[in-house]
Amino acid sequence: MSANHANHATPPAPKPLCAVYEPLLPLLSLGELAAGEEQSVLIHAATCDWCQRRLADYDSLRELLRQSAAPQPLSASRSLTLENIMSAADQPVSPPPADPNSIAPAPVPPSAPRRPRGRFAGFAALAAALLIAVLAGAVFVAHGLPNGASAGRSSTATAQAQSPHVTISGFPLPSQESSTTGITVGPDHNLWFIDAGTNAIGRMTSSGQVTEFPLPSPSSCDLHEGAITVGPDGALWFTEGLGNRIGRITTDGKLTEYPLPHGSGRPLGIAAGPDGALWFTENTAGSIGRITTSGRITGYPIPVEIESFSGNILPTPVDITAGPDGALWFTDATVNSIGRITTGGSFIEYRIPTAQSGPEDITAGPDGALWFTEKNAAKIGRITTTGAITEYAVPGGDQPQGITAGPDGALWFTEFAGHQIGRIMLQGTIAQFPFPGVEISPVSLVAGPDGALWFTEYANGEIGRLSMRHPY
């Protein structure tokens, strides 16, 4: 299900998925759906005015039948908003017993059994369902019939005792050509992202409303890599990998671009430094760049002696983040190392134990260490500020890419080829949450202002949201 929050005209029009969910509305009204079915229908109805109206009609009819037949009491009519339905959906289904030291997700529990009914109550419910089916034709005449195709998705994954209950939703972007990379939370509490497919910077509210700001220069964004971050000036700063520029956008959409002095370098990662400037990687130049909020750029080539790690192969820094020690930390793909640069330009790099691991994204963890993804080796790495590295294998080996600290004290990461989101606790235990039935390649992710994780998707035309409820 795509959580589409666009305003609807009156009367509301059915969505494609209404053809799937509408036949379940009478059973929902009667309280006859199993827990998992009820949750799925409620999530759809929360974003569909057409189904909300149908459900209100069924609830009214159910109440009349209840008064005449006096069956077992049923659930009251419901007020459907995205917030209260998503909150209800996030309530964890009772999981099976689990090892308290494990967080590996269990399969989604089987549907809960329907509650036992007396003979009279059962006959009354059957009669009510038949009567509702007959009257449904009149409802369709008044409000129209649903169409038949499907779009978007919603999935729910339930893990064992120490893992959060997760709900994943998709919010569609204006263009199906959209392919998004970097994402961050702005000072306006909105989500800001790079849309490489439309060559624009996007802004999305937590309710799914989208505005895109086209970049002045054409074909500027790298389709696979890119980053956006909040600068010390309250603007958003981002990389234009193909255009060889650093971009700046204010929260009201004013764009400025700063070309790299040497005209090339493929900037990919960017982060705010402790010195009031922005620091970025120059992937093909083997350098770390620094740009002030006034647009002055300085480059720091990675020293030649560091190249000897990999036989004089040119360093290719990918992502960068500010560390808890006042330095900037970055991933270096070809040298196969994690690098550190001070604000004065001094370098040191630490070789990753696994050869050709393909380090990608890096972020500061809640434990005072840096955490990073190893895309080729299918591992999550952790490095202390003194250079001690620990690696954790990701089950399935499906190209972990983006990584961020979550609101639950764990690290969350995307699995580009695995079509799922992963979670690693500080002691290294990993849980994975797939997108059932769809092949979505998540790229980057960030903890949103609503307590959920928001993530970008390669060539899929939407932004994803993962909400969780954890037994803290």
Buried (B, 14 or more C-beta within 10 A) or exposed (E): BBBBBEEEEEEBBBBBBBBBBBEBBBBBBBBBBBBBBBBBBBBBBBBBBBBBBBBBBBBEBBBEBBEEBEBBEBEEBBEBEBEEBBEBBBEBBEBEEBEEEBBBBBEBBEEBEEEEBEEEBEEBBEEBBEBBEEBBEEBBEEBBEBEEEEBBBBBBBBBBBBBBBBBBBBBBBBBEEBBBBBBBBBBBEBBBBBBBBBBBBBBBBBEBEBEBBEBEBEEBBBBBBBBBBBBBBEBBBBBBBBBBBBBBBBBEEEBBBBBBEEEEBBBBBBBBBBBEBBBBBBBBBBBBBBBBBEEEBBBBBBBEEBBEBBEEBBBBBBBBBBBEBEBBBBBBBBBBBBBBBBBEEEBBBBBBEBEEBBBBBBBBBEBEBBBBBBBBBBBBBBBBBEEEBBBBBBEBBBBBBBBBBBBBEBBBBBBBBBBBBBBBBBEEBBBBBBBBEEEBBBBBBBBBBBBBBBBBBBBBBBBBBBBBBBEE
